[in-house]
């Protein structure tokens, strides 16, 4: 049996969000309105290791591994998440939560709506009203974000795995997002980065070292480490500043990479333009060559036609000359008293008078 703690661990962690969620054999739309209606029913429900196989009653709960109770469920607008505040009183429950287990809410629907779609995701029915029955500590929660507990009353300021999760989220974020976080921590002042590694803020016209400015607003140092509360999440000041530095470095490297990519794009674009211009020039040369060849062919045809016409005219002239000579010879024959044939007379007539046509 797990050791019972003299003082229970007060824990805060996300457990629910609105949207379409897959349950046994169906998808159900759970809206914020429905969760608002259900929140009061969560007060006092048992915290159990793994979901029980039977409904919780005054009798059945006696044999269940109950390790705590839920104080309340409340909504964090900026995260669009429902957080559970609960207390666990066994070392087993604490160990499970510290080593990767999450939480899963169990509820019963009392009123449902029709099927439909939400953000293009189909659902079989919509939860209208319901009530919570228990909160289970499970190895694989239905909601992926329902992990990383915050231990609110640890004597050494332990914040659990949630610190790592927040750091990861910050590392994923942009420098502008980190700037907003710092701005919130220092009331209304923007972050300025001087040359080198000094990070300062301007407070009423006076530059103050970032660490000093935040340290004055932070929670007391625990084990020599200054912790800052950001929307209920405790995080090391040094870690936060280191994330900011890394984000600045990553942003600079990204700009360099983007600049190199833009240069590559420009070079490729210019190369493509040069290639297209060369193709256009080749095409123009081909067209000019084709026109030149066509002009040459036309000239050759014209010269050939003129030559043929000249040859035909030469043949006509030669034939005419022959006929004239034949006519002259025929006249000589008439004078000599020789008789011309019919064919010879026709030819003489053609030579003298031409065709009737």
BELFEN-V341044 format. One record per pair of residues at least 4 apart in sequence whose ideal C-beta (glycine too) atoms are under 8 Angstrom apart, sorted by the first residue. I is the first residue (numbers start at 0). J is the second residue. D is the distance in Angstrom with one decimal. If there is no record, write none. Layout:
i=[I	I]
j=[J	J]
d=[D	D]
This chain:
i=[1	1	1	1	1	2	2	2	3	3	3	4	4	4	4	4	4	6	7	7	7	7	8	8	8	8	8	8	8	8	9	9	9	9	9	9	10	10	10	10	10	10	10	10	10	10	11	11	11	11	11	11	11	12	12	12	12	12	12	12	12	12	12	12	13	13	13	13	13	13	13	13	13	14	14	14	14	14	14	14	14	14	14	14	15	15	15	15	15	15	15	15	16	16	16	16	16	17	17	17	17	17	17	18	18	18	18	18	19	19	19	19	19	19	19	19	19	20	20	20	20	20	21	21	21	22	22	25	25	26	26	26	26	27	27	27	27	27	27	28	28	28	28	28	28	28	29	29	29	30	30	30	31	31	32	33	33	33	33	33	33	34	34	34	34	35	36	36	37	37	37	37	37	37	38	38	38	38	38	40	40	40	40	40	41	41	41	41	41	41	41	42	42	42	43	43	44	44	44	44	44	44	45	45	45	45	45	45	45	45	45	46	46	46	46	46	46	46	46	46	46	46	46	46	47	47	47	47	47	47	47	47	47	48	48	48	48	48	48	48	49	49	49	49	50	50	50	50	50	51	51	51	51	53	54	54	55	55	55	55	55	56	57	59	60	66	66	66	66	66	66	67	67	67	67	67	67	68	68	69	69	69	69	69	70	70	70	71	71	72	72	72	72	72	73	73	73	74	74	74	75	75	75	75	75	75	77	78	80	82	83	83	83	85	87	87	87	87	88	89	90	91	92	92	93	93	94	95	95	96	96	96	96	97	97	97	99	99	99	100	100	100	100	101	101	101	101	101	101	101	101	101	102	102	102	102	102	102	103	103	103	103	103	103	103	104	104	104	104	105	105	105	105	105	106	106	106	106	107	107	107	108	108	108	109	109	109	110	110	110	110	111	111	111	111	112	112	112	112	113	113	114	114	114	114	114	115	115	115	116	116	116	117	140	140	141	146	146	147	147	147	147	147	148	148	148	149	149	149	149	149	149	150	150	150	153	153	155	155	156	156	156	156	156	158	158	158	158	158	160	161	161	162	162	162	162	162	162	163	164	165	165	165	165	166	166	166	166	167	168	169	169	169	169	169	169	170	170	170	172	172	172	173	173	173	174	174	174	174	174	175	176	177	177	177	177	178	178	178	179	180	180	180	181	181	181	181	181	181	182	182	182	182	183	184	184	184	184	185	185	185	185	185	188	188	188	188	189	189	190	190	190	190	191	191	191	191	191	192	192	192	192	193	193	193	196	197	198	198	198	198	198	198	199	199	199	199	200	200	200	200	201	201	201	202	202	202	207	207	208	209	209	210	210	210	210	211	212	213	213	213	213	214	214	216	217	217	217	217	217	218	218	218	218	218	220	220	220	221	224	224	224	225	225	225	226	226	226	226	227	227	227	227	227	228	228	229	234	234	235	236	237	238	239	240	241	242	243	244	245	246	247	248	249	250	251	252	253	254	255	256	257	258	259	260	261	262	263	264	265	266	267	268	269	270	271	272	273	274	275	276	277	278	279	280	281	282	283	284	285	286	287	288	289	290	291	292	293	294	295	296	297	298	299	300	301	302	303	304	305	306	307	308	309	310	311	312	313	314	315	316	317	318	319	319	320	321	322	322	322	322	322	323	323	324	325	325	325	325	325	326	326	326	326	327	328	329	329	329	329	329	330	331	332	332	333	333	339	339	339	340	341	342	343	344	345	346	347	348	349	349]
j=[66	89	90	91	92	89	90	91	88	89	90	8	87	88	89	90	93	152	67	86	87	88	86	87	88	92	93	150	152	153	84	85	86	150	151	152	83	84	85	86	87	96	148	149	150	151	82	83	84	148	149	151	231	82	83	96	101	102	145	146	147	148	149	161	75	78	80	81	82	83	142	144	145	72	81	82	83	102	103	104	134	140	142	145	29	34	72	80	81	104	142	145	79	80	81	142	144	29	30	31	33	34	79	28	29	117	118	120	26	27	28	29	117	118	120	121	122	26	27	29	141	142	25	26	141	26	27	123	124	120	121	122	123	108	122	123	124	125	126	112	115	117	122	124	125	126	33	34	126	34	125	126	35	74	36	37	125	126	127	128	129	38	72	74	81	74	128	129	41	106	128	129	130	131	71	72	73	74	81	44	106	129	130	131	69	71	72	83	104	131	134	69	70	71	68	69	68	69	131	132	133	134	55	60	63	65	67	68	69	133	134	65	66	67	68	69	85	86	87	92	133	134	135	136	51	63	64	65	66	133	134	135	136	64	66	91	92	95	135	136	64	135	136	137	103	105	133	135	137	55	59	63	133	59	59	132	59	60	63	132	133	60	61	63	65	87	88	89	91	92	136	85	86	87	88	89	92	85	86	83	84	85	131	134	84	85	86	83	84	81	82	83	84	131	81	82	84	80	81	82	79	80	81	82	230	231	230	230	144	231	102	104	134	134	92	93	96	136	92	93	94	95	96	136	97	150	98	100	136	100	136	148	159	148	159	160	138	146	160	136	137	138	146	136	137	138	139	140	142	145	146	147	134	135	136	137	140	145	134	135	137	140	141	142	145	131	133	134	135	131	132	133	134	135	129	130	131	132	129	130	132	126	128	129	128	129	130	126	127	128	129	124	125	126	127	124	125	126	127	124	125	121	122	123	124	125	121	122	125	120	121	122	122	145	146	145	160	164	159	160	161	163	164	159	160	161	158	159	161	231	232	233	157	158	159	157	158	221	222	221	222	224	226	233	162	226	232	233	234	164	165	232	166	232	233	234	235	238	167	168	169	229	232	234	170	234	238	242	171	172	176	177	180	239	242	246	242	245	246	176	177	246	177	246	250	178	243	246	247	250	179	180	181	242	243	246	182	189	190	183	184	229	239	185	190	200	209	213	243	187	188	189	190	229	213	216	227	229	200	202	212	213	216	200	201	202	212	200	201	198	200	209	243	198	199	200	201	206	197	198	199	247	197	198	199	244	208	208	209	210	240	243	244	206	207	208	209	206	207	209	212	205	206	207	206	207	212	211	212	212	213	240	214	225	236	240	215	216	217	225	227	236	225	236	227	225	226	227	228	236	225	226	227	228	233	224	225	226	226	235	236	237	235	236	237	233	234	235	236	233	234	235	236	239	232	233	234	238	239	239	240	241	242	243	244	245	246	247	248	249	250	251	252	253	254	255	256	257	258	259	260	261	262	263	264	265	266	267	268	269	270	271	272	273	274	275	276	277	278	279	280	281	282	283	284	285	286	287	288	289	290	291	292	293	294	295	296	297	298	299	300	301	302	303	304	305	306	307	308	309	310	311	312	313	314	315	316	317	318	319	320	321	322	323	350	324	325	326	346	347	349	350	327	350	328	329	343	346	347	350	330	347	350	351	331	332	333	339	343	344	347	334	335	337	339	337	339	343	344	347	344	345	346	347	348	349	350	351	352	353	354]
d=[7.5	4.1	5.6	3.4	7.3	6.6	4.4	7.7	5.9	5.8	8.0	6.9	7.9	5.1	6.4	6.3	7.5	7.5	6.4	4.2	6.0	3.9	6.8	5.2	7.6	7.7	5.4	5.6	6.8	7.4	7.4	8.0	5.5	7.3	4.1	4.6	8.0	7.4	5.6	7.1	6.4	6.8	4.7	6.7	6.0	6.7	5.7	7.3	5.4	7.2	4.7	6.0	6.9	6.6	6.3	7.9	7.6	6.2	6.8	7.3	6.5	4.3	6.4	7.3	8.0	7.4	4.5	6.9	5.4	7.8	7.5	5.1	5.6	7.2	6.0	6.9	4.4	5.1	7.6	5.4	6.9	8.0	7.0	5.0	7.7	6.1	7.3	7.3	3.9	5.7	6.6	7.7	6.3	5.3	6.7	6.3	7.1	5.7	5.3	4.4	7.8	6.2	7.4	7.4	6.8	6.8	7.5	7.9	5.4	7.2	5.3	7.8	5.1	7.6	4.5	7.8	4.8	7.1	6.0	5.8	6.7	7.6	7.8	5.3	7.9	7.3	5.5	4.3	7.2	7.5	6.7	4.6	5.4	7.8	6.1	6.7	6.1	7.2	5.7	7.9	7.2	5.2	4.2	7.4	4.2	6.8	5.7	6.5	5.1	7.1	7.0	7.3	6.1	7.5	6.7	6.4	7.8	4.7	6.2	6.9	6.6	6.5	8.0	7.6	6.0	7.7	5.7	7.6	7.1	6.4	7.6	5.2	6.1	6.0	7.5	4.7	7.4	7.8	7.6	7.5	7.9	7.9	3.9	4.8	5.3	6.7	4.4	7.2	7.7	4.3	7.7	6.7	7.0	5.7	5.8	6.6	7.1	4.9	5.3	6.4	5.2	6.2	6.9	6.5	7.4	4.6	7.4	6.1	7.8	5.0	7.5	6.9	5.5	3.8	6.3	6.4	5.4	7.8	5.9	7.2	7.2	5.0	7.6	6.7	6.1	5.6	5.9	5.6	6.9	5.3	7.4	5.3	7.3	4.5	6.0	7.0	6.6	6.9	7.2	5.1	7.5	5.9	7.2	5.9	6.8	6.0	7.7	4.7	7.0	6.5	7.3	5.3	7.4	5.4	6.8	7.6	5.9	5.3	7.1	5.7	5.9	6.7	7.9	6.6	6.3	5.0	6.5	4.6	6.9	4.0	7.1	5.6	4.9	3.8	5.6	7.8	6.5	6.5	6.1	5.8	7.2	4.4	7.9	5.3	4.4	6.0	6.7	7.7	5.2	5.4	7.0	5.5	7.7	7.7	7.2	5.8	7.2	7.5	5.5	7.7	7.5	5.4	7.8	5.9	7.1	7.5	6.3	7.6	6.7	7.9	6.5	7.6	6.0	6.3	3.9	6.2	7.4	7.9	7.6	7.1	6.1	6.4	6.4	5.9	6.1	7.9	6.1	4.0	5.4	5.6	6.5	4.7	7.3	7.8	6.2	7.2	7.6	7.0	7.4	5.3	6.4	5.7	7.6	7.7	6.3	7.9	7.5	3.6	7.9	4.4	3.9	8.0	5.6	6.7	5.9	7.0	6.0	5.2	7.4	4.8	4.8	4.7	5.5	7.6	6.6	6.1	8.0	5.8	7.9	7.0	4.8	5.0	7.4	6.3	4.9	6.3	4.8	6.2	5.9	5.9	6.1	5.3	7.4	4.6	4.6	5.4	6.5	7.8	4.1	3.9	7.6	4.6	6.4	6.2	6.0	6.4	3.7	7.7	5.3	6.6	6.9	7.3	6.2	5.2	5.7	7.8	7.5	6.3	7.0	6.3	5.1	7.1	6.0	4.0	6.6	7.5	7.3	7.6	6.5	4.5	3.9	7.4	4.4	5.1	7.4	6.5	5.9	6.1	4.9	7.3	7.0	7.2	5.2	6.8	5.2	3.7	7.9	6.7	6.5	3.5	6.8	7.8	6.3	7.3	4.5	7.5	7.7	4.5	7.6	6.4	6.3	6.4	6.4	7.7	6.9	5.9	7.2	7.7	6.4	6.5	6.3	7.5	5.0	5.5	6.2	7.0	5.9	6.4	6.5	6.5	7.9	6.5	7.7	7.1	4.6	7.8	5.7	6.7	7.2	3.9	6.2	7.1	7.3	7.1	7.5	6.2	7.4	4.8	5.8	5.1	6.8	6.9	6.4	6.8	4.9	5.6	6.1	7.1	5.4	6.5	6.6	6.1	7.5	6.2	4.8	7.5	7.4	7.7	7.2	7.0	6.8	6.1	7.1	7.5	5.3	6.2	6.2	7.4	5.2	7.2	5.3	6.6	7.2	4.6	5.7	5.6	7.6	7.2	7.0	6.8	6.0	7.0	7.9	7.9	5.6	6.6	6.2	7.3	7.9	5.8	7.9	7.1	4.7	7.6	6.0	7.7	7.1	7.4	4.0	7.8	6.6	7.3	7.9	4.6	6.3	5.8	5.9	7.4	5.8	5.7	5.0	7.1	5.8	7.8	8.0	5.1	6.5	5.6	4.8	6.8	6.3	6.7	5.6	8.0	6.7	7.0	6.6	7.4	5.7	7.6	6.2	5.8	5.5	6.8	7.8	4.8	6.5	4.8	7.9	6.1	7.6	5.1	7.2	6.3	7.3	6.2	5.1	7.7	6.2	5.5	7.7	7.1	7.2	4.2	7.4	4.7	6.8	6.2	7.1	7.2	5.8	7.8	5.3	6.4	7.0	5.6	6.1	6.1	5.5	6.6	6.4	6.2	6.4	6.6	6.5	6.3	6.1	6.5	6.4	6.1	6.2	6.5	6.3	6.1	6.4	6.5	6.2	6.0	6.1	6.4	6.3	6.2	6.4	6.4	6.3	6.3	6.3	6.2	6.0	6.3	6.2	6.2	6.3	6.3	6.3	6.3	6.3	6.4	6.4	6.3	6.3	6.3	6.2	6.4	6.5	6.4	6.4	6.3	6.2	6.3	6.4	6.3	6.3	6.3	6.3	6.4	6.3	6.4	6.4	6.2	6.3	6.3	6.2	6.2	6.3	6.4	6.2	6.3	6.3	6.3	6.2	6.3	6.3	6.3	6.6	6.5	6.2	6.2	6.3	6.2	6.3	6.4	6.4	6.3	7.4	6.3	6.2	6.3	6.5	7.9	6.8	3.5	6.5	6.0	6.3	6.2	7.7	6.2	6.9	6.6	6.6	5.0	4.7	6.2	6.7	6.5	6.5	5.8	6.1	7.9	5.1	6.5	6.4	4.4	6.4	7.3	7.0	4.3	5.2	7.3	7.1	6.5	6.5	6.3	6.3	6.5	6.4	6.2	5.7	6.6	6.3]
